[in-house]
């Protein structure tokens, strides 16, 4: 089978590799669609692990299954989670499945940018979701990233009628905006440094948009003007740029919440004064990572019911042989939003 072997964003090789063999408790998946995630192009995050086959936003069909696997059959349309929890450790039992040791150790073999992949036993037990016929393979690739967004907003306690700022209007930011619109946020404010992405933000539900590159933009004051004199109830940081983080910390009201969702640059530090941000403010800073089983099921239902529309977020569809171009589009983060790779196309 063909795989895309990643060394860096500008060095991806198409290689031939044997189709993985499965044992009695495993599943072989034929990959029909695989999304390029923003985390896939963070070079510093995986420079000590290369070369490797990336790709974790996957859908496909079951090509073969072990004799002990129950509840599935060859030909089933599925999406699959690459990281899955154990559901029995202290973290899982306290509601923090996405930080358990097992979720950090599990993965596909070899990765979603290949024609086939092997789902280990624990992924079969805790990470397969049947795709309804009404959900296309391409739409199904959004289950994993949307699950992350669902979890983030749930942990942040975002409520209907809240005023929420989403800082960073890339794919993750747009999913946040889309979910906020669906769940009834009162005012959705989006920022970015790219006007094209701000157009997308308005399309997917933002009520107000601001170009953060503008020198005359005072985001906290702008928020007060459109929010009855108050700062935001919640700020979602879908970018880790230090300037964006500072904007977010200054734009949340007393008693509000700032969610750190996007990865920051390597070695980035919080640019804040403890007294200014925390003392007497009761501002909560929190982070979220990945999605639990519940979050994946919720995301799939949101897509199935069309409450979240993801089809229009797909800007590029490429065969596996052109994956290098897909990584370039994703890394540049300009007009492109979501790039879908078809490994069997």
N, C-alpha and C positions, 0 to 999 in steps of 0.2 A: 504494500500500500504506500501511498505518498503522504509525507508529513512535511510541515514547515518547521525547520530547525532554527531557532532564534539565537543569535549571538548579540545583536544590538538592533536598534531601530533601523539602521541602514545596512544590516548584514543578516539576511534571512535566506536560508538555503532550502530548496525543495529536495528532499532525499527519499530514497526507497527504504522501507522498513517492513519487517515481517508483521503480518496481522497478529495482534496479541492472542495468545491462547488463554482460554478461560477454564476455571475448574468447576466443580459441581455446584458451587454457591454463587457464581458470578454471571455477568451478562456481557455480551458483546454488542456494542451499539454502532450502527452505521450512521455517521454524522451527516446530517442534511443541511444544517446551518450552524454557524458559529460566529458570534459577535466579537469584534475587537473592543476590549474594555479600555478605558482610560488608564487603568492600572497596568495594562500590558505594555504601555510605552514609557513607564517610569524606569529608566535604565539603571539608576543607582540601586533600586530595590532588588534587582536580580543579577547584578553584574558578577557576583561571586557564585552564581548557580548555573550560569550558561556553560555550554549550549543546552537548550531544553525546548520541548514542544509546548507552547502556550495554548491558551484557548479554554475558557471555562464557562462561557455563555452558550450552551449547546442544546441542540435538539436533534432528533433523529428517529430511527426505527430500530427495534430489537432485531439483530441479525442472528443471534444464537443465544441460548441460555442453558446454564447447567441443570442437571437433572433434579437438583434439590430446590431450585427456584420455583416458588409458587406465586400465583396471582398475576403472572404475566405470560405472554405468548410471543412467539416470533411474529414480527410484523407490527407489533404495538407501536404507536407513535408516542414518543416520550420526550420530556426534557429531564435533565439530570443535574444534580448539584455535585460540584467537585469536592467541596469541603463539607463534611457531615459530622454532627455531634454524636457523642456516645449515649447521651440521655440518662446517665446514671451517676455522673460525678458531681462534686460539690457545686461546680459552676452551672451545670445543666439543671440541677435540682433547685437552684436559686434563681432560675430564669435567665441565666447568662450563657446559653448554649453556644454562642458564637465566640466565646473565649476559652472553651474547654480544650484540653490538650489534644484530644482526638481530632477536632475540627482543623487543628493546625497541622496535623500529620497526614490527613487523608488527601487523596487526589485521584485524577484520572490516570490511566496508562494508555498512551503516553500524554495526550492532551487533545483539546478540541480542534486544533488546526491539523487534523489528520483525517484520513478517510474512515477509519474505524478506531474505536477506543474500548478498553476493558473497564468495566465497572466492578471494583472489588466488592466483596461480600457486604461490608458495612455500608457502602454506597447503595447497594441493591436494597438493603433493609431500610435505610434512612434518607435516601436521596433520589428516588425515582418518582416522577409525577407524570401521569398519563395526560397527554395533550388531547383535549376535545377536538372533534373534527372541525369545529368552527374557528379554531386557533391555528394559524399557519405555522410552519416551522420557523419562519422569520420572526413572527410575532412572539413565538415561544422563547426565543433567545433573550427576551426582555424579562423573563420571570426572575432570573437571578439578580440582575441589577435593581429591578423594582422591589424585590424582597428586601434588599439592603435599605432602600428608601423607606419602605413600610416600617421596618424595624427602627430606623433612626427617628422617624416622627413619633412613633409610639413611645420610645424611651424618652424623647424630649417632652412628651405630654402635650403636644400641639392639639388645640381644641378648636371646634367650630367657632367662628366669629373672632378668632385671634387675628391680629395683624402680624404678618410674618415676612421677614426679609430673606430672600435666597441670594446669597452672594456667590456669583459664578454661575453662568447660564449655559454650561456645557450639557452633555447628555444627562449626567446625574442631577444637575440643577433643574433641568427641564422636567425630569421625572418627579422631582420634589414639587415643582410648580403644578404639574398636572394632578398630583395626588392632593395637594392643598385645595385646588379648585374643586375636586371631586368631594372632598370631605367638608367643604363649606367655610374655608378661611374667609374672614371679612375683607381684608386687604392683603393682596399678595404683591410684594415689591421685589423686583429683580434687578440685579446689577451685573455688569460685565464690562470688559474693555473693548468688546467687539460688537459693533452695531448690528451685524447680521445675527448674532446670537440673541441680541435684545429683541430683534424682530421675531425670532423663534419663541422667546419668552412670552411675548404678547400673544402670539398665536396659541400657545398652550395654556394660557390662563392668567398671566401676570396682569394686574390692574395698572401698575406703574413700573416704569423701567428707568434706570439711570446708568449712563456711561461713566464708570468709575475712573476712567482716564481723564475726564474733564477736570481741569484745575480749579474751576469755580464751583465744583460740586461739594457741598457740605451735607453729607448723607444724614447725619442726625437731625439737622435743622429741616432738611427736606422731608424727612419722615414725620416730624412734628406737625408740619404744615398740612399734611394729608391725613393725620391720625389724631385730630382733636387735641393737639398739643402734647401728645404722649409719644414716647419712643416705642419700638416694636415689642410685642409680647414674646416673640421668639426670633432668633437669627439662625439660619442654617448656612454654615460655611461649606460650600461645595468646591471651594478652592483653598489651598493652603498658603497662598501668597501672603507674605507678612503684612503688606499694606491692606489687603482685603480683611485679614484677621483683625487688624486695628480698627478698621471701619465698623466691623461687626460688633466688637466689644464696646464701641462708643455709641452704638445705635440701639441697644437693648434697654428696656425700661427697668426700673427697680423691681425686683422679684421676677424678672424674666429669665429666659434660658437661651444659651448659645450652644448650638450643636456643632461639634467639629466632625464633619463628614468626609471631606476630601483630604487626600494625603498632601503633606507639605513638602517643600524642598528638603533635601538631605541636610540635617543639622539645624533646621529652622528652630527658632526659639520664640516664645510668646513675647510680643512687644507691649508689655503692660506694666502699669503701676498697681501694685496690690491694693494700696489705700484707695486709689482713684476708682478702680473697677469693683473691688469686693467689699471694702469696709463700709458698712451701713447700707449696702445696696441689695443684699440677698440675691444677687445674680448667680445662677447655676451654670457652670460649664460642664459639659458632658460630651462623650464620644460614643460612636457606635461603629460596629464592624460586622460586615457580612449579614446573613439572614438565617433565622432558625427555620425549622420545618414548618411551623405555623406561618411564618412570614412568606415562605415560598408558596404555600397553599393559598394564602390571602392574595398574593400577587397574581397567581394564575387565575383566580376567580375574578379579580379586577379586570384582567385582560379579556377573559372569556365573556364577561358581561358587558364589555365595551365601556365600562365606567372610566377606564384608562385606555386611551387610544394611542397605540405605539407605532402603528404602521407608517404614519407620516413623519416619524422621527428617523426613518431609514433613508439615508441620502445616497448610499453607495452599496452596490452588490458586485462582488468580485469572485472569480474562481480562485482556487488555491494557488495556482501558478502566479497570480498577480497579487499575492498577499503583501509583498514589499510595498506596493503602491498604497495598499490599505493602511499599513502602519505609518507611512509618510503622511497620509491624509489625517489620521488620528493624532499623530504627534504635533502637526502644525496647528490643529484646533482652530481652523478658520471657518470656511463655509460648510465643511463636512460635520455631520452630527454622529450618526451611527453607521459604521461600515460592517456589512455582513459578508462573511466568507462562506462559499459553498464548496466544501472539500470534495464532493462527488460530482461537481458540475463540469 
